[in-house]
Every structure is written in structure tokens, then in C-alpha cells.
Amino acid sequence: MTATPPPVTTTSTARKASTTTTGKKIGYSKTWQSTATKDHLGEFRNCHNFVGNVIRRPILLKIGDEFYCLYHFKPNKRLSFDEAELYCQKVFGGHMLSVHDNGEERFLREKLFVNSSDSSQSILLGLHAGGDRFTDGTVATYVAKETKTSDVTSSKMRSCIGLFRIVEGLQFKHRYFKVPVARHGNLKQLFSASIGECKDYKTDIFYRRTPTLVSDPSKTKKYCIYQIKLPKVFDDWFEEAELFCQRMVKGHLLSVGDREEDAFLHELLFPPFKSYREDVDAEVLGLIYSDGELHDFTDGSDDYYVALKCKELYSEWITCRRNYHEKPPIRDLSGRKNPSHKYTFSPVASCIVPYSDEYDTYAVFVDVDNKSDFYCLYDITPLKSINVSDAEFICQKDFGGHLLSVNNRYEFRFLSDYIFENHTNVVDTRIAYDLRPLGAMKFRGQTKFTDKTDANFILKRVETANTALDYQGQCYSFVRHYALRTSKFYYMLFSVCCFLSHITMSTFY
């Protein structure tokens, strides 16, 4: 359900190098001193204060004996990565932002994200994922180490790297969701959510979540998401639900205008690593459907995106079906490192998230044994049912990883806590179980994980003659039984793996 407040400002950044008397630009080649020192900030008069799309006054930085100007600006239009770098060079005489140590990262976050009206914000760096140098010529050792990004040239997109401010609406306990800055090489910033800026209509409304403000910088619009439990089952559900939205929150049923908004709303309304489970797995769209044809949304936006995506209409609830890619031979990728006894989510680093029309992806970055090892944990929702072999292929092709493996009881408990819901948080008592496929496969009579990890831990729990990962759907699964209402988790062979609705995988570095 939507309502429309005023527009929001978005940002990206550039760094201007100081010049010598000959006019030659001095590249950034030295490490910043401690950010606590006052040497970093100079007088504003030492940097040229450009007018126009500069968001805030420039900051003078002293690095050793050299000075640099930090400019924070907003493009007048959407720019590609190369166009943004050229803009920095032509307008400011510098380059896109580079980051070289932890102190510098903290300093930049403090200066660039200060006094922002958005609780979620992203700023592009002058570095492509998999690259080893920033556009200013400096080595990207720190970013490569902290982000743990892999070479994604074989993926469906050319990913970019950025600084992030956490989306409050997608944060709970110690779990953080990172949003990629760019998709398909564009600098279009994704939708950002913040809490507390939407009117809270108290009368006769049960909110499923706190009203959330969403901004679309590219269209300079903002709207509020109200996820509400309707007070009754309407006889004429579409018309009455729309009237309920208009009367109670002065808005309309939800509309979706493009795939960026689609991906964001999926992540916001149905996050896979959430701290509670709701008794709903679908949201009604305000898409007018009559006489077998689609019309515009009730809020006036057009139906082009949904009509293009959902070509087959099965009912007024509109179900989408898509063909999946062919499955070539599975590649032999290197496996993970030694087993560990401590796993924690990191609030610092981020994981590469390819964009695909065939599945929705969410990711968290996991520290192992105090940064002795790292991996990205991905949870994927395919847009059509697939078998386990196809799932392993997706993990390898698009993410450079494998289906989930569980190596010891510590990892077992860790993944149990963060992938599945606690019994007490399950609202719908009809939910009997939730599951994720494990990458356990028989090789010449021996069961092994596809990431080459030892499978003895799970074999101690279950082993039968039918443990092959094949097209018949028999495979190892990580299963959470809600109907049992106990605190235990179980492994079991499950016969529905050929109809997967979720995939969880890990990528090690």
C-alpha cells in the first residue's frame, strides 16, 4: 500500500588530487594517518567550491605532505561507471573514491553519511569487483581483503564496489543485509528504506511491520509501505482491499514499476533471514484485471513491467512461470578451507549479488574463527521449481560456490539459528517444516559434499541406500520441523528436492 511524500536526494562521490606548480596531478599513494588526528581536515577555502550538484562543501584531506579534496556530488542523470569516472576527471580534475585502510573507511563513512535523511545510502567506489586497482591508480588491497569479492566476469553482470549505510528496515539483532550499488554497470542507486518517517495510522490497523519509507532516487519520488493484516476476509477482496487502503492510510494497493523495485520489495517484504515468520507468503498488487486483460495499477502507474514479466495469467492473483537456462556440465571448483568452531556475521564486508531475472538473491558475509576464514552465505528463491543438480549449477556458474555444506555441530547450530525461524516466532501453525538442500552427492559409492568437504558429520545422522543427488529428487536436506514444537533440528532424506523453492549456498575465499 502506498502514499507519496516529497522527493529524496541521492549521492555519489569523487576525489580530486592536488596539483603541483606544473599542473601534474598527484595520485593517492600514501596511507592516511589515524583518523583521530586533526591533520586530515584543512580549511574549506583550499578546495574549489563548485556550484550546482555538489551535495556538501568539499573537505580538504592532508596525507603526509600532500593535500586532497573530497567532493560529494549528485549526477544530474544516470551515469555508467566509465561516465562517472570521466565526470570526476573533467569537472573536478580527480577520480572516483578510493579507500585504503580501516581508519580511512571509518572517516569517509562519518563525513559522507552525516546528516543524511536516509538511513540507507550507498556511495560508489572507483573499483570494479575483481579489479586490483582503483581508477586513481592506487592498489585496492584493503578493499579486496575486506569485501572478499571474487572475479565475476563469468557472471551475468559487471559488479561494482561501494560503501554502504545499513538499511534499518532489514536489520535485526546482528544480521545485516548489504545492497549492491550497481547492476548491469549502471550507477542507478537502489531503493533505500528508513523507519520513522511515515505516519502511523493507529485506528483499527494491525501492522505486520513498522511503516517503512522507501525512496526511488532515479524518479525523485518517495512513498510509504504499510504491510497490514486486513481485519476480515472480504467477499469482493480486490475492491474492498483497495478502499481499505484509501480510507485507512490514504494510499493504494501495492504497485511494481520495474525490476529494481521488484527486487527491493521482495527483499523488504519477504527477507529470508528474518527474525520472525508471518502467516503470509504473498502480497496483493493493485493491478486492475478484468475481462482477461491487465490494466494500470490503482495508484495510476502503468502495468508495463508486470505485463511483460507475467505473460501467463492463471487467475486474478497472477502467477508467473518462466523457462530456466540449459544446464551445462558442472565445473570442478575448489572447495572450502578447514572446518571451524566459531561463526559470526560481519557488519563490515559485503558479498557480490548478481542480478538475475530467474531468481531473487539475498546474502550475508560470515566470519569464521575471528577472520581466519570467510564465506558469503546466499539464500536464493528461484522463480520456478528446479531440481538439485540445476541448483548446484547455479551456485557454481553465477556465484562461484556450492550448495550448502555443514561440517560440524558449531556450524550446524549457527546455520540453524540464522536460516530458520524459532518455533515461538512461527505464527501459522500449519507450517510443518522448512528446508534447504545440502550439496551432498555420491561419488563412486562415497557421499561427499560438492564443495569437497567431508560429509561424515551428516552421515552420522542419516545414511540409507538412496542418498544420491539426482533428478529423482532424493537428496540430503537441512530441515526445520515446526510441527514438532521442539528445540531440536533434524537431517533427513526428503523427496521434494526436485521442487526447490529456496537454495542456500556458500562461497569461500
C-alpha positions, 0 to 999 in steps of 0.5 A, spaced: 500 500 500 502 506 498 502 514 499 507 519 496 511 524 500 516 529 497 522 527 493 529 524 496 536 526 494 541 521 492 549 521 492 555 519 489 562 521 490 569 523 487 576 525 489 580 530 486 588 530 487 592 536 488 596 539 483 603 541 483 606 548 480 606 544 473 599 542 473 601 534 474 596 531 478 598 527 484 595 520 485 593 517 492 599 513 494 600 514 501 596 511 507 592 516 511 594 517 518 589 515 524 583 518 523 583 521 530 588 526 528 586 533 526 591 533 520 586 530 515 581 536 515 584 543 512 580 549 511 574 549 506 577 555 502 583 550 499 578 546 495 574 549 489 567 550 491 563 548 485 556 550 484 550 546 482 550 538 484 555 538 489 551 535 495 556 538 501 562 543 501 568 539 499 573 537 505 580 538 504 584 531 506 592 532 508 596 525 507 603 526 509 605 532 505 600 532 500 593 535 500 586 532 497 579 534 496 573 530 497 567 532 493 560 529 494 556 530 488 549 528 485 549 526 477 544 530 474 542 523 470 544 516 470 551 515 469 555 508 467 561 507 471 566 509 465 561 516 465 562 517 472 569 516 472 570 521 466 565 526 470 570 526 476 576 527 471 573 533 467 569 537 472 573 536 478 580 534 475 580 527 480 577 520 480 572 516 483 573 514 491 578 510 493 579 507 500 585 504 503 585 502 510 580 501 516 581 508 519 580 511 512 573 507 511 571 509 518 572 517 516 569 517 509 563 513 512 562 519 518 563 525 513 559 522 507 553 519 511 552 525 516 546 528 516 543 524 511 535 523 511 536 516 509 538 511 513 540 507 507 545 510 502 550 507 498 556 511 495 560 508 489 567 506 489 572 507 483 573 499 483 570 494 479 569 487 483 575 483 481 579 489 479 586 490 483 586 497 482 582 503 483 581 508 477 586 513 481 591 508 480 592 506 487 592 498 489 585 496 492 588 491 497 584 493 503 578 493 499 579 486 496 581 483 503 575 486 506 569 485 501 572 478 499 569 479 492 571 474 487 572 475 479 565 475 476 566 476 469 563 469 468 557 472 471 551 475 468 553 482 470 559 487 471 559 488 479 561 494 482 564 496 489 561 501 494 560 503 501 554 502 504 549 505 510 545 499 513 538 499 511 534 499 518 528 496 515 532 489 514 536 489 520 535 485 526 539 483 532 546 482 528 544 480 521 545 485 516 543 485 509 548 489 504 545 492 497 549 492 491 550 499 488 550 497 481 547 492 476 548 491 469 554 497 470 549 502 471 550 507 477 542 507 478 542 507 486 537 502 489 531 503 493 533 505 500 528 504 506 528 508 513 523 507 519 520 513 522 518 517 517 511 515 515 505 516 519 502 511 523 495 510 522 493 507 529 485 506 528 483 499 527 490 497 523 494 491 525 501 492 522 505 486 520 511 491 520 513 498 522 511 503 516 517 503 512 519 509 507 522 507 501 525 512 496 526 511 488 532 516 487 532 515 479 524 518 479 525 523 485 519 520 488 518 517 495 512 513 498 510 509 504 509 501 505 504 499 510 504 491 510 497 490 514 493 484 516 486 486 513 481 485 519 476 480 515 476 476 509 472 480 504 467 477 499 469 482 493 477 482 496 480 486 490 475 492 491 474 492 498 482 491 499 483 497 495 478 502 499 481 499 505 487 502 503 484 509 501 480 510 507 485 507 512 492 510 510 490 514 504 494 510 499 493 504 494 494 497 493 501 495 492 504 497 485 511 494 481 514 499 476 520 495 474 525 490 476 529 494 481 523 495 485 521 488 484 527 486 487 527 491 493 520 489 495 521 482 495 527 483 499 523 488 504 517 484 504 519 477 504 527 477 507 529 470 508 533 471 514 528 474 518 527 474 525 520 472 525 515 468 520 508 471 518 502 467 516 503 470 509 507 468 503 504 473 498 502 480 497 496 483 493 498 488 487 493 493 485 493 491 478 486 492 475 484 485 471 478 484 468 475 481 462 482 477 461 486 483 460 491 487 465 490 494 466 494 500 470 495 499 477 490 503 482 495 508 484 495 510 476 502 507 474 502 503 468 502 495 468 508 495 463 513 491 467 508 486 470 505 485 463 511 483 460 514 479 466 507 475 467 505 473 460 501 467 463 495 469 467 492 463 471 487 467 475 486 474 478 492 473 483 497 472 477 502 467 477 508 467 473 512 461 470 518 462 466 523 457 462 530 456 466 537 456 462 540 449 459 544 446 464 551 445 462 556 440 465 558 442 472 565 445 473 570 442 478 571 448 483 575 448 489 572 447 495 572 450 502 578 451 507 578 447 514 572 446 518 571 451 524 568 452 531 566 459 531 561 463 526 559 470 526 556 475 521 560 481 519 557 488 519 563 490 515 564 486 508 559 485 503 558 479 498 557 480 490 549 479 488 548 478 481 542 480 478 538 475 475 531 475 472 530 467 474 531 468 481 531 473 487 538 473 491 539 475 498 546 474 502 550 475 508 558 475 509 560 470 515 566 470 519 569 464 521 574 463 527 575 471 528 577 472 520 581 466 519 576 464 514 570 467 510 564 465 506 558 469 503 552 465 505 546 466 499 539 464 500 536 464 493 528 463 491 528 461 484 522 463 480 520 456 478 521 449 481 528 446 479 531 440 481 538 439 485 543 438 480 540 445 476 541 448 483 548 446 484 549 449 477 547 455 479 551 456 485 557 454 481 556 458 474 553 465 477 556 465 484 562 461 484 560 456 490 556 450 492 550 448 495 550 448 502 555 444 506 555 443 514 561 440 517 560 440 524 555 441 530 558 449 531 556 450 524 550 446 524 547 450 530 549 457 527 546 455 520 540 453 524 539 459 528 540 464 522 536 460 516 530 458 520 525 461 524 524 459 532 518 455 533 515 461 538 516 466 532 512 461 527 505 464 527 501 459 522 501 453 525 500 449 519 507 450 517 510 443 518 517 444 516 522 448 512 528 446 508 534 447 504 538 442 500 545 440 502 550 439 496 551 432 498 552 427 492 555 420 491 561 419 488 563 412 486 559 409 492 562 415 497 557 421 499 561 427 499 559 434 499 560 438 492 564 443 495 569 437 497 568 437 504 567 431 508 560 429 509 561 424 515 558 429 520 551 428 516 552 421 515 552 420 522 545 422 522 542 419 516 545 414 511 540 409 507 541 406 500 538 412 496 542 418 498 544 420 491 543 427 488 539 426 482 533 428 478 529 423 482 529 428 487 532 424 493 537 428 496 540 430 503 536 436 506 537 441 512 530 441 515 526 445 520 520 441 523 515 446 526 510 441 527 514 438 532 514 444 537 521 442 539 528 445 540 531 440 536 533 440 528 533 434 524 537 431 517 533 427 513 532 424 506 526 428 503 523 427 496 521 434 494 528 436 492 526 436 485 521 442 487 526 447 490 523 453 492 529 456 496 537 454 495 542 456 500 549 456 498 556 458 500 562 461 497 569 461 500 575 465 499 
